[in-house]
Amino acid sequence: MIPQSFLNTIATEHRVSSAELEALSLAMQGESIANIARQLHIKEDAVRKRLSEVYQKFQIQGRGPVKLTKLQRHLINQYREKANLQAAFADSYNQAINSSPSKEAANRHNYIDWDAAPDVSVFYNRTNELATLNDWIVNQRCRLVAVLGIGGVGKTALTVKLAKQIQEQFDYLIWRSLSSAPSLEELLADLARILQPEVELSQFKTLERRIFWLITQLQARRCLLVFDGVEAILSPGKLAGTYLPNYQNYGQLFYRLAEEPSKSSLLLTSREKVGTVALLEGATSPVRSLKLDGLEEHARSLLQEKGLCGEQNWTTLIEQYRGNPLMLKLAATTVQEVFDGDVGEFLATTLFPHSVTDFVAQMVNRLSVLEDRVIVEIASQEMPIKLQQLITNLAEVSTQDIIDAVVSLKQRSLIEKVNHGFVIPSAVKEVINLSNK
């Protein structure tokens, strides 16, 4: 008999709903369609529909009772595989504990690998955000933390600053950029060379075994892994958080690291919220996310450093740019080179130079057809638009599709929720309007 806890876990991994899980659990106990219908107080056709959805999510082919038999066999094999993995990796776990650098910490420095992490010698405030992340990772020992926000808002700089502040709390700190979209196999092999150089991951024939190996290392050591720029493995033209083809296994890794007890933490930065974070995060969960907003008035330090004048107009510039550090730097270059540093003259002539609109266009061009339809409608409004009005205006689009698009756009930080509805940041609206002229 498969334990219900395992069934719950694997069902969650395959996005099986609670209603579908009820039917699946009873089916796995050998109950007939009729008995399942009676116990759940639903019609037999409803039971068949729920199980049909489960078959699709587990990619089970066939007809009639054959599909249920195949699914049962598949789940039993998955459970046995996990049990075998736990036994097979017990020795690896003990070896990792015996060689754990925490026992040697008094005799040598902790292992730090910054790879291509940028320099953050110039850093603007973020005191509250640093305190929050420090508490989640160091004090509450969250296993998965995501720093999210629109491009250029400073996610990478914040996580570098944080990691430098807390690096002594860890036996290993490993920073990796995902900007080149390495395959998960490449990334795991890279981590293996650091965490256990004598181990050749190719001896583990399946990805499941390689992930399990990594988990044993992170359970035995106190590690901080930082994966920067997760959006590079996410698919353009799809709703936010959808993995590129052949990169869905990253979702499996993130889910396992979030769910398995561990001494370690994984810190992600991304312009889009991945499904594992959206599914598992919570106020008391070991999975958290921090949405990073602009610098607001603290951006004045940035403009001052850039040597701009016309200080009475700085607040207007900061508000229009939502305090986005990178966009303000791009604008500052134009202000210096064309307007002799005078922000007032810049605002009187233009607001978003090509360097800014080109940067924003890179993010807008990743939208799905559905998101593009919704964001164009929002951009056409002079005032905030409420969801119900959006549904009315886009009558040809289903309500659920509109809701999915709004959620996705919010997760990309391309629209904002205010008291009276949804609005678009000025720079994004400029790009939308230019593309639709």
Secondary structure as GFF3:
##gff-version 3
##sequence-region A 1 437
A	DSSP	alpha_helix	4	13	.	.	.	ID=ss1
A	DSSP	alpha_helix	18	28	.	.	.	ID=ss2
A	DSSP	alpha_helix	33	40	.	.	.	ID=ss3
A	DSSP	alpha_helix	44	57	.	.	.	ID=ss4
A	DSSP	alpha_helix	65	88	.	.	.	ID=ss5
A	DSSP	alpha_helix	90	98	.	.	.	ID=ss6
A	DSSP	three_ten_helix	101	103	.	.	.	ID=ss7
A	DSSP	beta_strand	111	113	.	.	.	ID=ss8
A	DSSP	alpha_helix	127	134	.	.	.	ID=ss9
A	DSSP	pi_helix	135	139	.	.	.	ID=ss10
A	DSSP	beta_strand	144	148	.	.	.	ID=ss11
A	DSSP	alpha_helix	155	166	.	.	.	ID=ss12
A	DSSP	three_ten_helix	167	169	.	.	.	ID=ss13
A	DSSP	beta_strand	172	177	.	.	.	ID=ss14
A	DSSP	alpha_helix	184	195	.	.	.	ID=ss15
A	DSSP	three_ten_helix	201	203	.	.	.	ID=ss16
A	DSSP	alpha_helix	207	220	.	.	.	ID=ss17
A	DSSP	beta_strand	223	228	.	.	.	ID=ss18
A	DSSP	three_ten_helix	230	233	.	.	.	ID=ss19
A	DSSP	alpha_helix	249	259	.	.	.	ID=ss20
A	DSSP	beta_strand	265	270	.	.	.	ID=ss21
A	DSSP	alpha_helix	275	280	.	.	.	ID=ss22
A	DSSP	beta_strand	287	291	.	.	.	ID=ss23
A	DSSP	three_ten_helix	296	298	.	.	.	ID=ss24
A	DSSP	alpha_helix	299	305	.	.	.	ID=ss25
A	DSSP	three_ten_helix	311	313	.	.	.	ID=ss26
A	DSSP	alpha_helix	314	320	.	.	.	ID=ss27
A	DSSP	alpha_helix	325	339	.	.	.	ID=ss28
A	DSSP	alpha_helix	343	349	.	.	.	ID=ss29
A	DSSP	alpha_helix	354	364	.	.	.	ID=ss30
A	DSSP	alpha_helix	369	379	.	.	.	ID=ss31
A	DSSP	alpha_helix	387	393	.	.	.	ID=ss32
A	DSSP	alpha_helix	399	411	.	.	.	ID=ss33
A	DSSP	beta_strand	416	418	.	.	.	ID=ss34
A	DSSP	beta_strand	421	423	.	.	.	ID=ss35
A	DSSP	alpha_helix	426	435	.	.	.	ID=ss36
###
